[in-house]
Amino acid sequence: METSHDELEQMRLALEASGRYRVLERYSKPERYHEAPDDASALRIGLYVDVETTGLSAASDRIIELGLVAFEFDPEGRIYRVLEELSAFEDPGRALPAEIVRLTGITDAMVAGQRLPEAEVGTWLERAHLVIAHNAAFDRPFLERRLPAFAGLAWACSARDVPWRAEGFEGGKLEYLAMKQGFVYDTHRAASDCLAGLHLLSLPLPKSGRPALDALLERARRKGARLYAVDSPYDAKELLKARGYHWNGKVWFRDLAEGELEPEAEWLRQQVYPRPRSLPVFPLTAFVRYSERIPALPPDDAATV
């Protein structure tokens, strides 16, 4: 006889009450996360996306699978319901690397002759207010090269735009975060990663108690800038790295919120540069953040602080 949900829940509570066990639930898509609000005009449409690719370079590698989940949300970070799930393969025109086949389970036979449904995806892009990916700095360049309409939308990252560490998490990988929040799912396929990522954003954060999506929206709305530590001395490398700067092959940089720019520029002038100087910045909003349109080097006409 099949065990009922209530009986399973009683077993879970008993196991966890012992202090010796923690039970993880297998993800199943809820019919809806919240009942529809009285004023539906406040609802927005988000797209949670994930791509599987032939490699790591958006310039030379290709998308082989796109997962997309369209959902309703409101400005306070409440998710209402999943509107659409899309999972589609694309033939990259060359044999898949063995490591990609091992990692994703996708084979040459599965992608042969396949193409992304551009018209269907385009319909959702026309309606969307926000695109979310768990590593947007990876997914966004691939998708903007393949489907340029993605470039016109605001983007956010569920790995970087939620303060996971401040909330007590030790890492930002999707599978780890899901387990820490009490559920497991089928990994390394684009559509299942999207559903799991969306579910993760629906859950309250352990310290603040706010929905993870609310925290993400707050950060996505911020204006900021990339501060370039141009012409920094070589022996300042470790100091910059410890401060949170990244090396892009040409210059050290750090992305900051608007109110953090002046104090950070002053720190650079005091700790890194032997003489006072102005430092170039490039403005960041959700419409360019995580894209390839942020220049590696500051433009000649860049603003300075």
VEXPAVEX-761904 format. One record per residue (C-alpha): residue number from 1; y negated, x, z. Coordinates in steps of 0.25 Angstrom, whole numbers, plus 5000, padded with zeros to 4 digits. Layout:
BEGIN
   pos      v      u      w
   NUM      Y      X      Z
...
This chain:
BEGIN
   pos      v      u      w
     1   5000   5000   5000
     2   4986   5005   4996
     3   4977   5010   5008
     4   4965   5002   5008
     5   4951   5008   5008
     6   4948   5003   5023
     7   4961   5010   5027
     8   4958   5023   5020
     9   4944   5023   5027
    10   4950   5021   5040
    11   4959   5033   5037
    12   4947   5041   5033
    13   4940   5038   5046
    14   4951   5041   5054
    15   4954   5055   5048
    16   4939   5059   5048
    17   4938   5054   5063
    18   4948   5064   5067
    19   4939   5075   5063
    20   4950   5082   5056
    21   4948   5076   5042
    22   4938   5073   5032
    23   4942   5063   5021
    24   4936   5064   5007
    25   4936   5051   4998
    26   4939   5052   4983
    27   4926   5047   4976
    28   4927   5033   4969
    29   4915   5028   4962
    30   4908   5017   4971
    31   4905   5004   4964
    32   4890   5006   4968
    33   4884   5015   4979
    34   4873   5004   4983
    35   4870   4990   4979
    36   4860   4988   4969
    37   4846   4987   4975
    38   4837   4975   4975
    39   4827   4982   4966
    40   4835   4988   4955
    41   4823   4994   4948
    42   4823   5006   4958
    43   4837   5010   4953
    44   4838   5023   4944
    45   4849   5028   4935
    46   4854   5042   4938
    47   4864   5050   4930
    48   4874   5059   4937
    49   4879   5069   4927
    50   4889   5081   4926
    51   4894   5089   4914
    52   4906   5098   4912
    53   4903   5109   4902
    54   4910   5121   4895
    55   4903   5130   4904
    56   4890   5133   4912
    57   4879   5136   4901
    58   4872   5124   4895
    59   4868   5132   4884
    60   4881   5136   4879
    61   4891   5127   4886
    62   4894   5112   4883
    63   4896   5099   4891
    64   4910   5094   4890
    65   4909   5082   4899
    66   4898   5074   4904
    67   4899   5065   4917
    68   4887   5055   4919
    69   4886   5044   4930
    70   4874   5035   4929
    71   4870   5028   4942
    72   4859   5020   4949
    73   4851   5026   4960
    74   4838   5023   4967
    75   4826   5032   4971
    76   4832   5033   4985
    77   4845   5039   4981
    78   4854   5028   4982
    79   4864   5027   4971
    80   4868   5012   4967
    81   4879   5013   4956
    82   4885   5021   4945
    83   4881   5015   4932
    84   4889   5023   4922
    85   4899   5035   4921
    86   4901   5043   4909
    87   4910   5055   4907
    88   4911   5061   4893
    89   4916   5074   4886
    90   4910   5082   4876
    91   4917   5092   4866
    92   4910   5105   4868
    93   4915   5110   4854
    94   4923   5121   4860
    95   4935   5124   4869
    96   4933   5121   4884
    97   4934   5134   4893
    98   4946   5134   4901
    99   4939   5135   4914
   100   4931   5122   4910
   101   4944   5115   4907
   102   4950   5119   4921
   103   4937   5115   4928
   104   4934   5102   4922
   105   4948   5097   4916
   106   4941   5094   4903
   107   4949   5099   4891
   108   4946   5102   4876
   109   4954   5089   4873
   110   4945   5081   4882
   111   4932   5085   4876
   112   4937   5086   4861
   113   4928   5078   4852
   114   4920   5072   4864
   115   4905   5070   4864
   116   4896   5065   4875
   117   4891   5051   4874
   118   4876   5054   4871
   119   4872   5040   4869
   120   4878   5035   4882
   121   4872   5046   4890
   122   4859   5044   4883
   123   4859   5030   4888
   124   4860   5034   4903
   125   4850   5045   4901
   126   4839   5035   4896
   127   4842   5027   4909
   128   4843   5038   4919
   129   4832   5043   4929
   130   4840   5055   4935
   131   4852   5064   4931
   132   4860   5071   4942
   133   4870   5082   4941
   134   4877   5090   4952
   135   4872   5103   4945
   136   4861   5098   4937
   137   4857   5113   4933
   138   4870   5113   4925
   139   4872   5099   4920
   140   4857   5097   4915
   141   4856   5108   4905
   142   4870   5104   4899
   143   4866   5090   4898
   144   4852   5092   4893
   145   4857   5101   4882
   146   4868   5091   4878
   147   4859   5078   4880
   148   4844   5081   4880
   149   4841   5068   4886
   150   4845   5073   4900
   151   4833   5082   4899
   152   4823   5070   4901
   153   4829   5066   4914
   154   4827   5070   4929
   155   4839   5078   4935
   156   4844   5081   4948
   157   4856   5089   4954
   158   4865   5083   4965
   159   4869   5098   4968
   160   4855   5103   4970
   161   4846   5091   4973
   162   4853   5086   4985
   163   4851   5095   4998
   164   4866   5097   5000
   165   4865   5109   5009
   166   4854   5103   5018
   167   4864   5091   5019
   168   4875   5100   5024
   169   4883   5104   5012
   170   4887   5118   5009
   171   4888   5117   4994
   172   4883   5108   4982
   173   4896   5107   4973
   174   4899   5092   4970
   175   4913   5092   4975
   176   4909   5099   4988
   177   4898   5089   4991
   178   4907   5077   4987
   179   4918   5082   4997
   180   4907   5084   5008
   181   4902   5070   5006
   182   4916   5065   5007
   183   4922   5063   4993
   184   4930   5069   4982
   185   4930   5067   4967
   186   4937   5072   4954
   187   4929   5085   4951
   188   4925   5092   4938
   189   4923   5080   4929
   190   4909   5076   4925
   191   4910   5061   4928
   192   4917   5063   4942
   193   4907   5073   4946
   194   4896   5063   4942
   195   4901   5052   4951
   196   4904   5062   4962
   197   4890   5067   4962
   198   4884   5053   4962
   199   4893   5049   4973
   200   4888   5061   4981
   201   4874   5058   4979
   202   4876   5044   4984
   203   4881   5049   4998
   204   4872   5052   5010
   205   4869   5066   5013
   206   4875   5070   5026
   207   4862   5075   5034
   208   4851   5067   5028
   209   4859   5055   5025
   210   4852   5052   5012
   211   4859   5050   4999
   212   4861   5063   4991
   213   4855   5056   4979
   214   4842   5054   4987
   215   4841   5068   4991
   216   4843   5072   4976
   217   4832   5063   4971
   218   4822   5068   4981
   219   4825   5082   4976
   220   4825   5078   4961
   221   4811   5072   4962
   222   4805   5084   4967
   223   4796   5092   4959
   224   4797   5107   4960
   225   4797   5120   4952
   226   4805   5132   4948
   227   4798   5145   4954
   228   4800   5157   4946
   229   4800   5170   4954
   230   4796   5178   4942
   231   4796   5193   4942
   232   4802   5194   4956
   233   4806   5208   4960
   234   4821   5211   4958
   235   4823   5214   4973
   236   4819   5200   4976
   237   4831   5195   4970
   238   4839   5192   4983
   239   4827   5187   4990
   240   4825   5177   4979
   241   4839   5173   4979
   242   4839   5171   4994
   243   4827   5162   4992
   244   4834   5153   4982
   245   4829   5158   4969
   246   4838   5158   4957
   247   4839   5169   4945
   248   4839   5163   4931
   249   4841   5176   4924
   250   4826   5178   4922
   251   4819   5174   4935
   252   4821   5170   4950
   253   4817   5155   4952
   254   4818   5144   4962
   255   4816   5129   4961
   256   4807   5123   4971
   257   4801   5110   4975
   258   4786   5108   4973
   259   4782   5111   4987
   260   4791   5123   4988
   261   4784   5131   4977
   262   4772   5137   4983
   263   4779   5142   4996
   264   4790   5148   4987
   265   4780   5155   4978
   266   4773   5161   4990
   267   4787   5166   4996
   268   4789   5173   4983
   269   4776   5179   4983
   270   4778   5184   4997
   271   4793   5188   4996
   272   4795   5192   4981
   273   4782   5196   4974
   274   4774   5209   4978
   275   4761   5202   4973
   276   4756   5188   4973
   277   4759   5180   4960
   278   4761   5166   4955
   279   4775   5161   4952
   280   4779   5152   4940
   281   4785   5138   4942
   282   4792   5128   4933
   283   4791   5113   4938
   284   4804   5106   4941
   285   4807   5091   4941
   286   4820   5084   4939
   287   4817   5083   4924
   288   4819   5098   4922
   289   4826   5103   4935
   290   4840   5108   4932
   291   4837   5109   4917
   292   4836   5121   4907
   293   4822   5117   4905
   294   4817   5125   4917
   295   4813   5139   4911
   296   4820   5151   4916
   297   4807   5158   4916
   298   4794   5152   4919
   299   4785   5147   4907
   300   4773   5155   4904
   301   4764   5143   4908
   302   4772   5140   4921
   303   4765   5136   4933
   304   4764   5145   4945
   305   4764   5145   4960
